[in-house]
Amino acid sequence: MYQVIEGIISPVNDSYGKKDLVAAHHRVAMARLALQTSDWIRVDSWESEQPQWMETVKVLRHHHSQLLKSSASMEGPDPNKTPSASADSCNVGGIRPCFAALPELKLLCGADVLKSFQTPNLWKDEHIREIVEKFGLVCVSRGGHDPKEYILDSPILRQFQHNIHLAREPIRNEISATYIRKALDQGLSVKYLLPDTVINYIRDHSLYINDSSRKGKGRVS
């Protein structure tokens, strides 16, 4: 049983090299607009502001270090109190379940990421091991993917499967960022798929829209 402290969205660096990746400052701005009403998810621009692209495990190390520093500053020992192992000492500040526990950081991903671990030369084995052993995964289902099969097919994932949590959704949502980008590229409406503030930002900065869309094939609405 975990108590979620916060969610962190970390836009990737521009030098990642993915096709059609818009500039990081736009992606950070859109994420912040989308999260204006969230009281527990925040956008962190650190990764996008680095001089070059960083591997996922290095980004996790950074955020984990920041999390531990933040926890230590919030829960520094009170010189006037003597710690005890009693039940009353647990759940201090809603962050640690007890004095012995430290906050954990987990990578939230889709089942397709588990499959990508099997792609030759895409991930380093030592990085996969560190991610699943030291941090852990929360994996969201994706249509056409079987995360349990991916775990069993990988010796590393199988060894640390206790640290891979498969999210069970009562209603599967197959809408993805890829789908929305394609819809925008074709000039189709993404109303109700994105907050209006994000849709307005995309329109104002002409993002994800090709020339044919601008010439009347469609419009963002």
Secondary structure, DSSP 4 states (H G I P E B T S, - for coil): ------EEE-PPPGGG--TTPPPHHHHHHHHHHHTTT-SSEEE--TGGGSSS---HHHHHHHHHHHHHHHHHHHT---TTS----SGGGSSBTTTBSSTT------EEEEHHHHHHTTSTTTS-HHHHHHIIIII-EEEE--TT--HHHHHHH-HHHHHTGGGEEEE--SS-----HHHHHHHHHTT---BTTB-HHHHHHHHHTT-S--HHIIIII----
